Amino acid sequence: MTATLIDGRAVAERLRERVAARTAELARHGVIPGLAVVLVGEDPASQVYVGSKTKQAAAAGLKHFDHRLPASTGTSELIALVEQLNGRADVHGILVQLPLPAGVDSAAVLAAIDPAKDVDGFHAVNAGRLALGQDATVPCTPLGCLILIREVTRDLAGKRAVVVGRSNIVGKPMAQLLLQNDCTVTIAHSRTRDLPQLCREAEILVAAIGRPKAIAGDWIRPGAIVIDVGINRTVGADGKSKLVGDVDFDAALSHAGAITPVPGGVGPMTIACLLMNTVNAAIRSRAGTLGPLIGVSQ
Ligand SMILES: Nc1nc(=O)c2c([nH]1)NC[C@@H]1CN(c3ccc(C(=O)N[C@@H](CCC(=O)O)C(=O)O)cc3)C=[N+]21
């Protein structure tokens, strides 16, 4: 048996088309969703991601505002920029690219973002609303993972899900989303005892560890849906730089029912969900006058 590939690029493209269509409708009401992206320092991977975000935002008809600042920028300067962006009517979403340089108080910068403009869903207000089952902006990566899972099955109720990784940006919100969809959810992490055996129970396995090929093929329950959030840059046998996930993909193919590749899986969904969150923030900013939000289930 060989697993079905879940094509994140294709699913992301369809989501971006819905984002573009909704953006065109908003434009007819005089509202152009605007995304401000703040990038501090010269980290090459961050520059690539931010480049993709602004390019795709423009392609979908959104406005984007780039703020590229030197690595020496301090916490108070960043908070002042965030506050200025909070006050701008043409900015509906603010994204501060992580990680910030070592000396910066990242938590303080993220806390300064107006929760209504927090399109990453990292603010305590959004994390709290998600945990309470209230209307919240959901972090882009777990939201993208949920959409990919729903591409495989809409029948999530009662399924055993294991999320490996307990970060605030992926693991915890992913577990909340699966719980909201009636899965039986376990969050595993570096201190979990007998992780291989726990993973073997998972009908849905989400790997968000950040370690290349940490999940072996025989940890995967036959037929499981495997979502690989890891994006690890390694050097291949040919000496070239290569992206690999947290799952040993080749080994997993003969166990999983469906699996996301890296690249071309979760990564593109993260950016598409960022655009969706920005358009939804613009719709919410004119409470009730611009019609429905973009949902995950269309
Ligand atoms: N405030 C904040 N929000 C984020 O959402 C955020 C962040 N900071 N910091 C960094 C991580 C990482 N991230 C990715 C987005 C797209 C791809 C992506 O499109 N990946 C492509 C490949 C890209 C490549 O070739 O390098 C793929 O997987 O197919 C990957 C990673 C967003 N992040």
Ligand as a Chemical Component Dictionary entry (heavy atoms), coordinates in Angstrom:
data_LIG
# 
_chem_comp.id                   LIG 
_chem_comp.type                 NON-POLYMER 
_chem_comp.pdbx_formal_charge   1 
_chem_comp.three_letter_code    LIG 
# 
loop_
_chem_comp_atom.comp_id 
_chem_comp_atom.atom_id 
_chem_comp_atom.alt_atom_id 
_chem_comp_atom.type_symbol 
_chem_comp_atom.charge 
_chem_comp_atom.model_Cartn_x 
_chem_comp_atom.model_Cartn_y 
_chem_comp_atom.model_Cartn_z 
_chem_comp_atom.pdbx_ordinal 
LIG N1  N1  N 0 4.947  35.689 12.606 1  
LIG C1  C1  C 0 5.237  34.606 11.901 2  
LIG N2  N2  N 0 4.245  33.954 11.254 3  
LIG C2  C2  C 0 4.520  32.847 10.509 4  
LIG O1  O1  O 0 3.588  32.225 9.925  5  
LIG C3  C3  C 0 5.872  32.408 10.408 6  
LIG C4  C4  C 0 6.854  33.120 11.099 7  
LIG N3  N3  N 0 6.501  34.210 11.838 8  
LIG N4  N4  N 0 8.139  32.740 11.063 9  
LIG C5  C5  C 0 8.581  31.612 10.261 10 
LIG C6  C6  C 0 7.472  30.603 10.063 11 
LIG C7  C7  C 0 7.701  29.673 8.895  12 
LIG N5  N5  N 0 6.630  29.950 7.958  13 
LIG C8  C8  C 0 6.544  29.373 6.675  14 
LIG C9  C9  C 0 5.697  29.839 5.711  15 
LIG C10 C10 C 0 5.691  29.283 4.443  16 
LIG C11 C11 C 0 6.530  28.251 4.115  17 
LIG C12 C12 C 0 6.531  27.694 2.737  18 
LIG O2  O2  O 0 5.863  28.180 1.859  19 
LIG N6  N6  N 0 7.313  26.638 2.491  20 
LIG C13 C13 C 0 7.453  26.010 1.182  21 
LIG C14 C14 C 0 8.904  25.925 0.763  22 
LIG C15 C15 C 0 9.716  27.162 0.990  23 
LIG C16 C16 C 0 11.195 26.971 0.668  24 
LIG O3  O3  O 0 11.480 26.387 -0.393 25 
LIG O4  O4  O 0 12.019 27.382 1.492  26 
LIG C17 C17 C 0 6.920  24.599 1.231  27 
LIG O5  O5  O 0 6.906  24.015 2.314  28 
LIG O6  O6  O 0 6.558  24.091 0.193  29 
LIG C18 C18 C 0 7.357  27.757 5.085  30 
LIG C19 C19 C 0 7.360  28.302 6.349  31 
LIG C20 C20 C 0 5.856  30.924 8.462  32 
LIG N7  N7  N 1 6.245  31.305 9.672  33 
# 
loop_
_chem_comp_bond.comp_id 
_chem_comp_bond.atom_id_1 
_chem_comp_bond.atom_id_2 
_chem_comp_bond.value_order 
_chem_comp_bond.pdbx_ordinal 
LIG N1  C1  SING 1  
LIG C1  N2  DOUB 2  
LIG C1  N3  SING 3  
LIG N2  C2  SING 4  
LIG C2  O1  DOUB 5  
LIG C2  C3  SING 6  
LIG C3  C4  DOUB 7  
LIG C3  N7  SING 8  
LIG C4  N3  SING 9  
LIG C4  N4  SING 10 
LIG N4  C5  SING 11 
LIG C5  C6  SING 12 
LIG C6  C7  SING 13 
LIG C6  N7  SING 14 
LIG C7  N5  SING 15 
LIG N5  C8  SING 16 
LIG N5  C20 SING 17 
LIG C8  C9  SING 18 
LIG C8  C19 DOUB 19 
LIG C9  C10 DOUB 20 
LIG C10 C11 SING 21 
LIG C11 C12 SING 22 
LIG C11 C18 DOUB 23 
LIG C12 O2  DOUB 24 
LIG C12 N6  SING 25 
LIG N6  C13 SING 26 
LIG C13 C14 SING 27 
LIG C13 C17 SING 28 
LIG C14 C15 SING 29 
LIG C15 C16 SING 30 
LIG C16 O3  DOUB 31 
LIG C16 O4  SING 32 
LIG C17 O5  DOUB 33 
LIG C17 O6  SING 34 
LIG C18 C19 SING 35 
LIG C20 N7  DOUB 36 
# 
